[in-house]
Amino acid sequence: MSIYNKINVAVIGATGYTGLDLILMLTKHPKVKIKNLCATKNLGKKISFFDKRIKKDLPKISSVKDIQWNILDIVFLSLPNGEAQKIIKKKFQKFKNLRFIDLSADFRIENDKIYEKNYKIKHKAKELIRKSLYSIPELSKKEIKKFRIIANPG
């Protein structure tokens, strides 16, 4: 957590339906500071362009390449299945204090063969599946603290 007792977060997949609802919730949380809102299109636009309910002044839409990973505490990934695992695999070892909350199905299934059968794609971060927890925080408050990758039941 930052020195100002706020959690610095990035939202990757900010302009999709789930990403927008997540951002709206995060803007209402007093302990959250949104540092990055990322998407692949519409770079440079304000988030209010996509959702008029979001009134707070936030960073403009940027690319994942523009993230300063070392200042973040949590990264929310609201991406299509198969995409979050690629990003997490690249950043997991390099940024040891960073936590990931994945809203896709990438870390929901413990068995990569079952994942592949259900989603018709190979899992690209198999070694990280066992380092993730599929959970709702209210149901596993103590256990969730031991994991850096949380698969959220979206």
N, C-alpha and C positions, 0 to 999 in steps of 0.2 A: 504494500500500500504506500502511496506517496506521503511526503512529509506533511501534507495538509489534511491527512486523514480521509482523502477521497481515493476511490479506486479508479485508476486510469484504464479506460476500455477502448477497444476498436470493435466496430461491427463490419464484418465482411459479408457482403450480400445485402447491403443496406436498403436497396431500392425495391426488393421483392416484398410480397405480402407479409411474410413472417418477419423479415428484417424491419419493415416499417412499424409493425406493432411492437416489436422489441424496443426500437428506438423511442417510441412514444412512452413506453413503460420506464425506460432508463432515464428519460428527461425528468421524470417525476420523482426519481430517487435522490435524496439529498447527499448521498455518499458517492455518487458516480460522476465522473468527469469524462465525457466522450471526447476522445482525441482524434479518432479517425472514423470516417464513414466511407466504406469502399464498395465499388462496383466496377464493372467492366465497361459500361456505357454511361453516357451523360456526365462525364467528368467535368468538374467545375460548377455544377448546378447545386443549388441549395436543396436540402432535404424537403423543405416545405413545398417545392415544386411537385413532389410526388405524394405528399400527404399534408393537407392544409391543417390538420389537427396539431401538427408539430410546430409550435410557436417559438420555441427556444432558439437562440442564436447558436448554431452548431457549425462545425467544420464543413466545408463544401465536399461534395463527392470527389473522391480521389481514387487512385489505383492502389492496389496492395503493395506495389513497388515503392510507394511513398511513405509507408508506415515506418515510424521510428520504434522498432520492436523493443528496444531496451528501456523505454519509458512506460511501457504498458504493464498492467497487472493481469488483465483478462482480455482475451479475444473471443468474441462471439462469432460463430460461423453459421450463417444462414444461407447455405449454398445447396445446389442440387447434389444428390447422392454421388459420391465418387470424388468430389472436389475438395471437401474439407480435409480428408485424409492426406492429400498431396501437400497442402500447406502445413498441416501439423507435423508431418514427417520431416519437412525441411527445417522447421523452427524448434522442434521439441528439445533437441540436445543442445542447441546453441543458446537458448534463453531458458535457463533452468528454473527461474522464478515465475515464469509465465504460465498461466492457466488457460485452458481452452474449453469453451462450452459450445458443443456442436449440436445444432438443431436439425441436422440431417440424420440419416440412418447409418452413417459410416462407422460409428462405434457402439451401436445398439446391440449388435449381434456378436456373441463371443467366438463363434466359429466362422472362420473366413470362408469355408466351403459353403456353408449355409447362406452367408452374405452373398456370395457369387451366384448361387442358385436362385436366390430371391431377386436380386437386383441386376443380374446379367452383366456384371462387371467384376473384374478381379480387384481384390483389396490391395492397395499399394502401401499400406502401413501395417501389415499383419503383426509385426513385432510390438506395435503400440496398443493393440487391442487389449492385451492383458494388463496394460497400464492405464486403462480407462474404466470408468464406472458408469453404467446406465442407471440413472436415478433421478428421483425428484428430491430436492434438498430437504423438504419437510419430512421425508421418510427415512433419510439416512444422514442426519446431521453430523454425527461423529465420523462415520465411515468416509464421507465425501471429502473430508479434509486431507485424506491420505492420497488423493488422486489429483493429477494435473489436467487430465482429460475427462470431462464430464459429458456423457451423451444424454441429452435432454429429450424426454419423450414429446418434443415438439408441440 
